Amino acid sequence: MKPDGSRVAVVGASTLLGKELLAVLGERRFPFLQLLKIEVENPEAAAPETPILDLSDETFPELSGDAMTDADLDFVFLATRPHPWPSSLESVTKADKGPTVVIDLTGTGHEELAAREWLLSVPSLQGDKLAYWTKGETPFIASAHPAAIVIGSLLLRLAAHFPIKAATVQVLSPASEIGPRGIEELQKQTVNLLSFQKIPTTTFGAQLAFNLLPRLSRARRGGTMPSHDALVDIEARIRGELRRYLDGRIPLPAVRLIQAPVFYSLAFSFYIETVQPASPAAVGHVLAGDRVVVRRSTETAPSPAEATETSDILVDGVHSDSASESGLWIWAAADNMRLAATNAVEIAESLRGRIGS
């Protein structure tokens, strides 16, 4: 660790995740000496992602990345998947030869880098393995998907007091999970529908505005086979991370991802069966606390719009299931971008004093 601060690189600083990451670094006054922005050409992007954050703002110290070498870096945040992958990662950091820690927010490429061990981390959760990390262990840290953070946070907190028999979670995913092209298409669909014009469907494959989609059914040009479905990838990532993070501690929940017609923030509908009946009031009391805000049933239910720009998980009043004395329904919302960025920065904060110089 450099005594006067950390040298940080953000790969994909102008992506949605990159912008949010830079904002959180500034708000939390992360002590860095230099900040290097690395833009990576993304062949899958519909258009270049333009920065909306002014890095000359006084929140940040003077940026000077020109003289920075790979060996100088303390932390490299991956806010987008470098291309080509994984060879381009070596041009960003020599983490396997030095102290650089790579924190990946994207969840992509881990299978392609199977020879390297990626440590999945949510520092705010009790029992997170990052707490036992020491210099010399794997410098590759995977920051969990925000949906995995929410699901893991609520289920682990509940199970500590009321053992869980089974759980099912439906996740309503916003357009921002697909990236700028998803936000742009949802906006155009909404405007065009209200003006009775033809809607674009390049990204979602169907009408998403004022609608819900269980999958993205785009068709390949010149054929009838469906093209790559980003929703499937996100769902697989969430399931995989929950399997790695929760296995052996609580029963793994069944998870289903639905594409929702919202721009930002995730929404969750949990159905949970506990081993023994638990009152909704007792469950709400157990869930409430650090980073989790539980509403009374007499208050307005939290929504994705309300969750935007907060790192808190907003939870509605818990309801019992009328057909099962052990069944519980829980509704929650969280800002996907803010939660992902906050978790990644907390990983770096946790490791600052341990990576050495």
C-alpha positions as a printed NumPy array, in Angstrom:
array([[  0.   ,   0.   ,   0.   ],
       [  1.388,   3.367,  -0.947],
       [  1.459,   5.523,   2.219],
       [ -0.074,   8.506,   0.441],
       [ -3.02 ,   6.692,  -1.082],
       [ -3.971,   4.038,  -3.605],
       [ -3.445,   4.058,  -7.336],
       [ -6.706,   2.992,  -8.938],
       [ -7.729,   2.056, -12.488],
       [-11.33 ,   1.755, -13.66 ],
       [-11.783,  -0.293, -16.822],
       [-14.912,   0.964, -18.578],
       [-15.173,   4.238, -16.662],
       [-17.862,   5.591, -19.004],
       [-20.152,   2.557, -18.716],
       [-23.184,   2.69 , -16.439],
       [-21.346,   0.69 , -13.789],
       [-18.19 ,   2.742, -14.273],
       [-19.996,   6.035, -13.756],
       [-21.675,   4.76 , -10.61 ],
       [-18.39 ,   3.373,  -9.33 ],
       [-16.667,   6.735,  -9.772],
       [-19.539,   8.463,  -7.976],
       [-19.314,   6.073,  -4.997],
       [-15.513,   6.434,  -4.828],
       [-15.985,  10.183,  -4.564],
       [-18.831,  10.094,  -2.058],
       [-16.972,   7.692,   0.234],
       [-13.776,   9.749,  -0.173],
       [-11.762,   6.719,  -1.147],
       [ -8.131,   7.676,  -0.438],
       [ -6.367,   7.318,  -3.768],
       [ -3.318,   9.038,  -5.136],
       [ -4.154,   8.634,  -8.811],
       [ -7.105,   7.48 , -10.869],
       [ -6.647,   5.977, -14.313],
       [ -9.6  ,   5.65 , -16.665],
       [ -9.31 ,   2.832, -19.191],
       [-11.894,   2.754, -21.952],
       [-12.433,  -0.583, -23.667],
       [-14.082,  -0.94 , -27.048],
       [-17.151,  -3.119, -26.669],
       [-18.142,  -4.764, -29.949],
       [-21.58 ,  -5.648, -28.544],
       [-22.521,  -2.063, -27.694],
       [-25.035,  -0.415, -29.972],
       [-23.298,   2.951, -29.607],
       [-20.377,   4.411, -27.673],
       [-21.138,   5.041, -24.033],
       [-20.547,   8.718, -23.305],
       [-19.351,   9.897, -19.872],
       [-21.858,  11.774, -17.711],
       [-19.478,  12.309, -14.794],
       [-17.062,  15.228, -14.82 ],
       [-13.814,  13.838, -13.461],
       [-12.372,  17.335, -13.145],
       [-14.77 ,  17.885, -10.26 ],
       [-13.032,  18.841,  -7.023],
       [-14.346,  15.639,  -5.43 ],
       [-11.362,  13.907,  -7.034],
       [ -7.667,  14.791,  -6.814],
       [ -5.8  ,  15.694,  -9.962],
       [ -5.833,  12.734, -12.332],
       [ -2.528,  11.684, -13.782],
       [ -2.556,   8.303, -15.438],
       [ -0.061,   8.895, -18.241],
       [  2.997,   8.026, -16.191],
       [  1.359,   5.138, -14.376],
       [  2.687,   1.666, -15.121],
       [  1.049,  -1.685, -14.508],
       [  3.227,  -2.336, -11.472],
       [  2.086,   0.939,  -9.879],
       [ -1.568,  -0.05 ,  -9.605],
       [ -3.081,  -1.061,  -6.273],
       [ -6.633,  -1.733,  -7.51 ],
       [ -8.163,  -2.375, -10.921],
       [-11.97 ,  -2.249, -11.102],
       [-13.54 ,  -4.041, -14.069],
       [-16.76 ,  -2.168, -14.832],
       [-16.958,  -3.758, -18.263],
       [-15.609,  -6.89 , -19.854],
       [-12.267,  -6.098, -21.51 ],
       [-12.004,  -7.097, -25.157],
       [-10.359,  -9.298, -26.211],
       [-10.806, -11.319, -23.035],
       [ -8.916, -12.615, -21.11 ],
       [ -5.655, -11.586, -22.801],
       [ -6.452,  -7.887, -22.452],
       [ -6.505,  -8.25 , -18.663],
       [ -2.762,  -8.791, -18.743],
       [ -2.33 ,  -5.376, -20.39 ],
       [ -4.236,  -3.748, -17.546],
       [ -2.522,  -5.39 , -14.6  ],
       [  0.264,  -7.772, -13.692],
       [ -1.721,  -8.987, -10.698],
       [ -0.169, -12.445, -10.794],
       [  3.29 , -10.838, -10.501],
       [  2.629,  -8.026,  -8.071],
       [  0.288,  -6.591,  -5.415],
       [ -2.443,  -5.376,  -7.782],
       [ -5.955,  -6.468,  -6.766],
       [ -8.519,  -6.924,  -9.563],
       [-12.162,  -6.349,  -8.547],
       [-14.624,  -7.541, -11.185],
       [-18.154,  -6.087, -11.164],
       [-19.235,  -7.749, -14.423],
       [-19.354, -11.426, -13.49 ],
       [-18.048, -12.337, -16.939],
       [-15.028, -14.321, -17.938],
       [-14.551, -16.32 , -14.737],
       [-14.96 , -19.636, -16.54 ],
       [-12.44 , -18.533, -19.155],
       [-10.024, -17.751, -16.353],
       [-10.637, -21.04 , -14.571],
       [ -6.93 , -21.409, -13.898],
       [ -7.211, -18.437, -11.564],
       [ -9.24 , -18.533,  -8.397],
       [-11.79 , -15.737,  -8.11 ],
       [-12.937, -14.972,  -4.577],
       [-16.619, -14.011,  -4.52 ],
       [-17.215, -11.307,  -1.927],
       [-19.932,  -9.308,  -0.184],
       [-18.001,  -7.628,   2.662],
       [-21.144,  -6.438,   4.446],
       [-22.316, -10.02 ,   5.086],
       [-21.195, -11.929,   8.134],
       [-18.889, -14.807,   7.298],
       [-17.622, -13.29 ,   4.046],
       [-14.333, -14.975,   3.094],
       [-12.704, -11.651,   2.269],
       [-12.373, -11.033,   6.025],
       [ -9.777, -13.825,   6.131],
       [ -7.913, -12.764,   2.979],
       [ -4.187, -12.186,   3.368],
       [ -1.481, -10.923,   1.05 ],
       [ -0.305, -13.722,  -1.205],
       [ -3.761, -15.192,  -1.769],
       [ -5.64 , -14.748,  -5.042],
       [ -5.73 , -11.053,  -6.042],
       [ -8.806, -11.645,  -8.212],
       [-11.979, -10.655,  -6.36 ],
       [-15.459, -11.055,  -7.869],
       [-17.975,  -8.49 ,  -6.602],
       [-21.35 , -10.221,  -6.348],
       [-24.278,  -9.247,  -8.562],
       [-26.634,  -6.846,  -6.729],
       [-29.477,  -9.383,  -6.918],
       [-27.267, -11.984,  -5.245],
       [-26.39 ,  -9.399,  -2.582],
       [-30.061,  -8.678,  -1.829],
       [-31.139, -12.322,  -1.835],
       [-28.173, -13.438,   0.246],
       [-28.539, -10.568,   2.712],
       [-32.211, -11.169,   3.452],
       [-32.111, -14.977,   3.52 ],
       [-29.005, -15.206,   5.712],
       [-30.406, -12.652,   8.144],
       [-33.734, -14.492,   8.341],
       [-32.157, -17.959,   8.621],
       [-30.049, -16.868,  11.595],
       [-33.262, -16.679,  13.638],
       [-35.793, -18.745,  11.696],
       [-34.319, -21.73 ,   9.791],
       [-35.495, -21.823,   6.19 ],
       [-37.088, -24.885,   4.613],
       [-37.342, -23.529,   1.051],
       [-37.38 , -20.216,  -0.804],
       [-38.383, -18.955,  -4.236],
       [-37.442, -15.53 ,  -5.564],
       [-38.718, -13.713,  -8.638],
       [-36.434, -10.86 ,  -9.656],
       [-37.783,  -8.014, -11.791],
       [-34.774,  -6.765, -13.751],
       [-34.455,  -3.182, -15.098],
       [-33.328,  -2.158, -18.572],
       [-30.061,  -0.821, -17.142],
       [-28.915,  -4.402, -16.536],
       [-28.686,  -4.743, -20.337],
       [-26.715,  -1.502, -20.604],
       [-27.254,   1.825, -22.399],
       [-28.803,   0.128, -25.42 ],
       [-31.515,  -1.319, -23.149],
       [-32.312,   2.052, -21.611],
       [-32.373,   3.73 , -25.018],
       [-34.695,   1.131, -26.542],
       [-37.121,   1.2  , -23.614],
       [-37.268,   4.996, -23.87 ],
       [-37.917,   4.886, -27.618],
       [-40.536,   2.167, -27.221],
       [-42.404,   4.215, -24.625],
       [-42.346,   7.397, -26.711],
       [-43.296,   5.622, -29.944],
       [-46.164,   3.697, -28.373],
       [-47.674,   6.892, -26.987],
       [-47.39 ,   8.508, -30.426],
       [-48.708,   5.414, -32.269],
       [-45.445,   4.768, -34.124],
       [-43.548,   1.564, -34.809],
       [-41.385,   0.512, -31.87 ],
       [-37.754,  -0.703, -32.059],
       [-37.151,  -4.274, -30.816],
       [-33.472,  -4.832, -31.592],
       [-32.44 ,  -5.29 , -27.96 ],
       [-35.47 ,  -6.86 , -26.267],
       [-36.961,  -8.641, -29.275],
       [-40.478,  -7.558, -28.344],
       [-42.449,  -4.775, -26.706],
       [-41.113,  -4.148, -23.199],
       [-42.73 ,  -0.75 , -22.55 ],
       [-45.913,  -1.264, -20.48 ],
       [-45.136,  -4.991, -20.592],
       [-43.143,  -7.815, -18.969],
       [-40.859, -10.32 , -20.688],
       [-39.755, -13.734, -19.349],
       [-37.   , -13.898, -21.983],
       [-35.502, -11.821, -24.785],
       [-36.636, -13.537, -27.974],
       [-34.625, -11.805, -30.662],
       [-34.152, -13.636, -33.964],
       [-30.912, -13.887, -35.889],
       [-30.723, -12.148, -39.236],
       [-31.664, -14.518, -42.013],
       [-32.829, -17.213, -39.615],
       [-35.407, -18.225, -37.049],
       [-33.141, -19.352, -34.203],
       [-33.11 , -17.013, -31.192],
       [-29.959, -14.982, -30.697],
       [-27.972, -14.636, -27.498],
       [-30.242, -13.788, -24.53 ],
       [-28.592, -11.429, -22.035],
       [-31.367, -12.181, -19.532],
       [-30.306, -15.832, -19.457],
       [-26.716, -14.802, -18.71 ],
       [-27.741, -12.54 , -15.828],
       [-29.992, -15.208, -14.335],
       [-27.234, -17.829, -14.632],
       [-24.784, -15.481, -12.923],
       [-27.164, -14.842, -10.01 ],
       [-27.836, -18.556,  -9.535],
       [-24.163, -19.42 ,  -9.76 ],
       [-23.119, -16.791,  -7.245],
       [-25.848, -17.821,  -4.803],
       [-24.716, -21.432,  -5.143],
       [-21.123, -20.464,  -4.365],
       [-22.001, -18.06 ,  -1.566],
       [-24.879, -19.779,   0.236],
       [-24.257, -23.499,  -0.317],
       [-23.892, -25.295,   2.984],
       [-25.363, -22.449,   5.008],
       [-29.009, -22.331,   3.918],
       [-31.12 , -24.137,   1.293],
       [-30.455, -22.624,  -2.12 ],
       [-33.421, -20.557,  -3.353],
       [-35.093, -21.07 ,  -6.715],
       [-34.586, -17.901,  -8.763],
       [-36.422, -16.599, -11.834],
       [-35.531, -13.368, -13.642],
       [-38.203, -11.285, -15.394],
       [-37.453,  -8.291, -17.642],
       [-39.426,  -5.329, -16.277],
       [-40.277,  -2.047, -18.077],
       [-38.273,   0.117, -15.674],
       [-34.989,   1.915, -16.252],
       [-33.219,   1.38 , -12.921],
       [-33.433,  -0.703,  -9.724],
       [-34.301,  -4.313,  -9.018],
       [-37.521,  -5.534,  -7.428],
       [-37.908,  -8.861,  -5.62 ],
       [-40.831, -11.069,  -4.678],
       [-39.788, -13.708,  -2.115],
       [-41.848, -16.702,  -1.047],
       [-40.193, -18.387,   1.932],
       [-41.177, -21.401,   3.994],
       [-39.603, -21.583,   7.435],
       [-39.092, -24.807,   9.376],
       [-41.281, -23.47 ,  12.159],
       [-44.011, -20.834,  11.799],
       [-42.778, -17.267,  12.261],
       [-44.944, -14.187,  12.688],
       [-44.576, -11.436,  10.053],
       [-43.816,  -8.921,  12.801],
       [-40.983, -11.06 ,  14.162],
       [-39.562, -11.601,  10.676],
       [-39.7  ,  -7.88 ,   9.921],
       [-37.879,  -7.149,  13.175],
       [-35.16 ,  -9.668,  12.304],
       [-34.65 ,  -8.295,   8.792],
       [-34.497,  -4.629,   9.786],
       [-31.107,  -3.192,  10.586],
       [-27.893,  -2.195,   8.865],
       [-28.55 ,  -1.571,   5.143],
       [-32.08 ,  -3.019,   5.31 ],
       [-35.056,  -0.702,   5.833],
       [-38.335,  -2.48 ,   6.601],
       [-41.628,  -0.621,   6.105],
       [-44.727,  -1.011,   8.196],
       [-47.733,  -2.421,   6.389],
       [-49.492,   0.895,   6.969],
       [-46.773,   2.757,   5.006],
       [-46.34 ,   3.068,   1.258],
       [-44.69 ,   0.01 ,  -0.246],
       [-41.143,   0.54 ,  -1.546],
       [-40.688,   0.66 ,  -5.321],
       [-37.782,   0.499,  -7.79 ],
       [-38.144,   4.234,  -8.432],
       [-37.809,   5.004,  -4.73 ],
       [-34.776,   2.729,  -4.336],
       [-32.746,   4.629,  -6.936],
       [-29.58 ,   6.318,  -5.62 ],
       [-29.56 ,   4.541,  -2.265],
       [-27.406,   1.641,  -1.083],
       [-30.183,   0.438,   1.243],
       [-32.389,  -2.568,   0.579],
       [-36.   ,  -1.418,   0.955],
       [-38.368,  -4.092,   2.272],
       [-42.149,  -3.911,   2.534],
       [-44.083,  -5.196,   5.529],
       [-43.857,  -9.001,   5.657],
       [-47.054, -10.973,   4.957],
       [-47.937, -14.52 ,   5.913],
       [-49.312, -16.921,   3.323],
       [-52.979, -17.743,   3.824],
       [-52.498, -21.354,   2.663],
       [-49.44 , -22.202,   4.754],
       [-48.743, -21.302,   8.371],
       [-45.007, -21.414,   7.628],
       [-45.204, -19.418,   4.379],
       [-44.018, -15.806,   4.135],
       [-44.149, -13.202,   1.357],
       [-41.517, -10.478,   1.202],
       [-41.309,  -7.622,  -1.309],
       [-38.049,  -5.683,  -1.696],
       [-36.37 ,  -3.143,  -3.985],
       [-32.762,  -2.012,  -4.453],
       [-30.736,   0.165,  -6.824],
       [-28.773,  -2.308,  -8.955],
       [-26.026,   0.106, -10.032],
       [-25.503,   1.736,  -6.643],
       [-25.453,  -1.59 ,  -4.794],
       [-22.946,  -3.113,  -7.232],
       [-20.641,  -0.08 ,  -7.031],
       [-20.855,   0.18 ,  -3.239],
       [-20.004,  -3.494,  -2.807],
       [-16.961,  -3.182,  -5.084],
       [-15.666,  -0.107,  -3.253],
       [-16.177,  -1.821,   0.106],
       [-14.029,  -4.693,  -1.148],
       [-11.23 ,  -2.242,  -1.917],
       [-11.689,  -0.477,   1.422],
       [-11.453,  -3.801,   3.22 ],
       [ -8.19 ,  -4.699,   1.471],
       [ -6.385,  -1.331,   1.548],
       [ -4.401,  -2.098,   4.67 ],
       [ -3.57 ,  -5.657,   3.668],
       [ -2.152,  -5.537,   0.158],
       [  1.155,  -4.016,   1.263],
       [  3.511,  -1.906,  -0.76 ]])
